[in-house]
């Protein structure tokens, strides 16, 4: 697999402030990388260095084997970039914007035609090509922003908060487009929206206070959650007390939480010790005691909890108490 992005010891300081602190990672062709961290963690600064917008204080960034500081124009030809908020020229139409971008990028007439056809087809914007961008919905504005980022068919696509502010339907559309476009490219999504990573990414890097604190696929990150392999049960409220007592007596069960309670239904969560598999134990015990359960399921883990555990210590924040965590999952 071809490595398209290679970052080695990247550091960026502003006087006494270190925005990016000795970050190293590489990304291969075909990967969709979620670059996640709290606000102010160094995500956007790192991506701006990769695109050549900022210069590093130390370290090196290579795109397809070329150093970004030594070959800035060649690098920019290989990169498509959508900044946060997708800033666009509101009085332009999507057609005029794409032609402008192609001209700035000095594409030939044939490259312009092919690139515009590619962007229009991939982003499904043929119905708004001649409508002023300022009159478009947020969903279409994001599509147009993506269109200008891919019109030159880049090898590396960098997107900063690509679905921020979109409604659920618009988010789904953009995410499907990103997965479709990945192919032979590298797609990097810089975000603090964790559901974005679960929905789209094949790999996730967590950054906090400018430092890389995790680099795994989303499922492996989820497996680090304290709720990994927890067993959830939805059952009638009159069965809850007996079920809680039973679950608390089982080997392998660390804790039993009440996730949801209504007048007629309760949802319980049996948290496993060290993420061990307890489904069979729970299922057998419930069958033996004759407790009526409407639904039983296994938690993969919660990326939100892993994110908090990884970043709170680095950020110097107070960890939540068990009561806080229970409220979060109520």
Secondary structure, DSSP 8 states (H G I E B T S, - for coil): --EEEEEEEEEEEETTEEEEEEEEEEEETT-EEEEE-STTSSHHHHHHHHTTSS--SEEEEEETTEETTT-HHHHHHHEEEE-TT----TTSBHHHHHHHHHHHTT--HHHHHHHHHHHHHHHT-GGGTTSBGGGS-HHHHHHHHHHHHHTT--SEEEEESTTTT--HHHHHHHHHHHHHHHTTSEEEEEES-HHHHHHH-SEEEEEETTEEEEEE-HHHHHTTSTTTT-EEEEEEGGGHHHHHHHHHTSTTEEEEEEEEE-SSEEEEEEEEGGG---HHHHHHHHHHHT---SEEEE----HHHHHHHHHHHHHT-----HHHHHHHT-
